[in-house]
Amino acid sequence: MSRADAVPGRHGPARGRTGPPDEVLVECRDAAVTFGQGAHAVVAVHGASLTVRPGDRLAIVGPSGSGKSTLLHLLAGLERPTGGTVVRPAPAGPRDIGLVFQSDSLIPALDVVENTALPLILADVPEERARRAALDALALVAADDLAERLPEEISGGQAQRVAAARVLAQAPRLVLADEPTGRLDHATGSRVLDALLMAADRTGAALVVTTHDPAVAARFGTRRTMRDGRLLAAEEAS
Ligand SMILES: Nc1ncnc2c1ncn2[C@@H]1O[C@H](COP(=O)(O)OP(=O)(O)OP(=O)(O)O)[C@@H](O)[C@H]1O
């Protein structure tokens, strides 16, 4: 597989926790996922090959049910391939992969700022520093006014912004976002996307999103289309 199924972003030089230029964060080699068995088997992903390196900006596009989320779950290590392999050359530590998923993943008993700071606290960042980083990240997605609220007191779209802020605060090397703007109006969606792209530029992270939205995909250096579980060839931005 050649360099850059996903190419580096166009948003300036990467800084932060960068590694060697050819470093691979995660690679799918002919990776497949079949759910169920026999007559009920659904092949969600057919033999996908994809390499993600620091600084990559990749949008996986395609219609509902085409396998985008399943591919993202493979990259995240949340789904095991039923065929082929997914290789992660360096073992992923607690702060190495940041996930922004469709389903609400906030902890009900923690308020918004505590939820946002949680990955840092789990990685032993001192509480006050973690809280400040969380508030900064919430401000980036215009959610700092929600800081003291519980998840049940915010809307689904606001929860999506908080999930994005949590990843921004964590500053992981690989950010995987499943339809990060799916439930947001255009202006708020743009703001979340700006924040994710800016944070990834700042830290040198790779950013991989799934999306239905061509306007979102257009902001990414590389677009890969999923169709009926098949990952089509790269279409690189000019
Ligand atoms: N846990 C599961 N068990 C059985 N089938 C599943 C499971 N998860 C996904 N599928 C099926 O696999 C296929 C791909 O689903 P996937 O969620 O990856 O698509 P998607 O492109 O992300 O869709 P959407 O844009 O609607 O989120 C679909 O046919 C779906 O019904």
Ligand as a Chemical Component Dictionary entry (heavy atoms), coordinates in Angstrom:
data_LIG
# 
_chem_comp.id                   LIG 
_chem_comp.type                 NON-POLYMER 
_chem_comp.pdbx_formal_charge   0 
_chem_comp.three_letter_code    LIG 
# 
loop_
_chem_comp_atom.comp_id 
_chem_comp_atom.atom_id 
_chem_comp_atom.alt_atom_id 
_chem_comp_atom.type_symbol 
_chem_comp_atom.charge 
_chem_comp_atom.model_Cartn_x 
_chem_comp_atom.model_Cartn_y 
_chem_comp_atom.model_Cartn_z 
_chem_comp_atom.pdbx_ordinal 
LIG N1  N1  N 0 -23.792 -5.280 15.350 1  
LIG C1  C1  C 0 -24.329 -5.519 14.167 2  
LIG N2  N2  N 0 -24.978 -6.687 13.916 3  
LIG C2  C2  C 0 -25.512 -6.960 12.713 4  
LIG N3  N3  N 0 -25.430 -6.133 11.639 5  
LIG C3  C3  C 0 -24.794 -4.971 11.825 6  
LIG C4  C4  C 0 -24.216 -4.602 13.083 7  
LIG N4  N4  N 0 -23.641 -3.377 12.949 8  
LIG C5  C5  C 0 -23.855 -2.997 11.672 9  
LIG N5  N5  N 0 -24.539 -3.939 11.004 10 
LIG C6  C6  C 0 -24.918 -3.914 9.574  11 
LIG O1  O1  O 0 -23.735 -3.703 8.832  12 
LIG C7  C7  C 0 -23.983 -2.813 7.734  13 
LIG C8  C8  C 0 -23.063 -1.600 7.851  14 
LIG O2  O2  O 0 -23.428 -0.841 9.004  15 
LIG P1  P1  P 0 -22.653 0.489  9.424  16 
LIG O3  O3  O 0 -23.280 0.965  10.692 17 
LIG O4  O4  O 0 -21.193 0.228  9.432  18 
LIG O5  O5  O 0 -23.026 1.472  8.217  19 
LIG P2  P2  P 0 -22.885 3.054  8.111  20 
LIG O6  O6  O 0 -22.425 3.347  6.732  21 
LIG O7  O7  O 0 -22.033 3.559  9.232  22 
LIG O8  O8  O 0 -24.379 3.548  8.307  23 
LIG P3  P3  P 0 -24.929 4.929  8.975  24 
LIG O9  O9  O 0 -24.428 6.025  8.096  25 
LIG O10 O10 O 0 -26.422 4.740  8.905  26 
LIG O11 O11 O 0 -24.388 4.991  10.392 27 
LIG C9  C9  C 0 -25.458 -2.478 7.803  28 
LIG O12 O12 O 0 -26.136 -3.357 6.938  29 
LIG C10 C10 C 0 -25.824 -2.745 9.236  30 
LIG O13 O13 O 0 -27.192 -3.086 9.361  31 
# 
loop_
_chem_comp_bond.comp_id 
_chem_comp_bond.atom_id_1 
_chem_comp_bond.atom_id_2 
_chem_comp_bond.value_order 
_chem_comp_bond.pdbx_ordinal 
LIG N1  C1  SING 1  
LIG C1  N2  SING 2  
LIG C1  C4  DOUB 3  
LIG N2  C2  DOUB 4  
LIG C2  N3  SING 5  
LIG N3  C3  DOUB 6  
LIG C3  C4  SING 7  
LIG C3  N5  SING 8  
LIG C4  N4  SING 9  
LIG N4  C5  DOUB 10 
LIG C5  N5  SING 11 
LIG N5  C6  SING 12 
LIG C6  O1  SING 13 
LIG C6  C10 SING 14 
LIG O1  C7  SING 15 
LIG C7  C8  SING 16 
LIG C7  C9  SING 17 
LIG C8  O2  SING 18 
LIG O2  P1  SING 19 
LIG P1  O3  DOUB 20 
LIG P1  O4  SING 21 
LIG P1  O5  SING 22 
LIG O5  P2  SING 23 
LIG P2  O6  DOUB 24 
LIG P2  O7  SING 25 
LIG P2  O8  SING 26 
LIG O8  P3  SING 27 
LIG P3  O9  DOUB 28 
LIG P3  O10 SING 29 
LIG P3  O11 SING 30 
LIG C9  O12 SING 31 
LIG C9  C10 SING 32 
LIG C10 O13 SING 33 
# 
